[in-house]
Amino acid sequence: MAWFLLGLVRVLTGAQARWYGCPPKAEQRIYFANHQSHADLVMIWAALPQELRSITRAIAAKDYWTKTPFKQWITTAVFNVIYVDRVRSSEQDPLEPLVEALTHGDSVILFPEGTRGHADEPQSFKAGLYNLAQKFPHVVLVPAWINNVQRVMPKGEVVPVPILCSVTFGAPMQLGAGEERRAFLDRARQAVIALRDL
């Protein structure tokens, strides 16, 4: 099923990966990208080489991706996603599943906006990326720009439209010593935006 989906995604989107400033490398990473479609996690997964796909897990909204048995099966069995609750609970830290994955040595794909945007630029980044960068200073932070995928699967549509898409991966960055949360998140957001026109 993974190979079938990989072929389908590449037929529909081209799934071109463009590496600027860092090569595809089997090291522990947090990839953080803009978010405009539910297809984003599939797109970035398909753009990674096989050796990176096997060690990289995307986050997925639990309420959406567990809505039907098929969605739950495909995100669990094929994509090995990390489910996150979009509804904040006082009992559980929403970052806990990501902390667990990173502690076990997985790389993760994160969408720091927290929800899909509809503008040309990402919305303001939420604190999760900053908190993970603090907890895991050895993990490499790689910005990424996903281009055109919102036109493949527009919001509310169920039938994908073939169109050429790409994922551009940028130079790694890290949390500076004593860097404040908002300054870091704004810098990370700008690193993603800077990849848009490459």
Secondary structure as GFF3:
##gff-version 3
##sequence-region A 1 198
A	DSSP	alpha_helix	2	13	.	.	.	ID=ss1
A	DSSP	beta_strand	16	19	.	.	.	ID=ss2
A	DSSP	beta_strand	29	33	.	.	.	ID=ss3
A	DSSP	alpha_helix	40	47	.	.	.	ID=ss4
A	DSSP	alpha_helix	50	53	.	.	.	ID=ss5
A	DSSP	beta_strand	56	61	.	.	.	ID=ss6
A	DSSP	alpha_helix	62	65	.	.	.	ID=ss7
A	DSSP	alpha_helix	69	73	.	.	.	ID=ss8
A	DSSP	pi_helix	74	78	.	.	.	ID=ss9
A	DSSP	beta_strand	82	84	.	.	.	ID=ss10
A	DSSP	alpha_helix	96	103	.	.	.	ID=ss11
A	DSSP	beta_strand	107	110	.	.	.	ID=ss12
A	DSSP	alpha_helix	128	135	.	.	.	ID=ss13
A	DSSP	beta_strand	140	147	.	.	.	ID=ss14
A	DSSP	alpha_helix	149	152	.	.	.	ID=ss15
A	DSSP	beta_strand	166	169	.	.	.	ID=ss16
A	DSSP	alpha_helix	181	193	.	.	.	ID=ss17
###
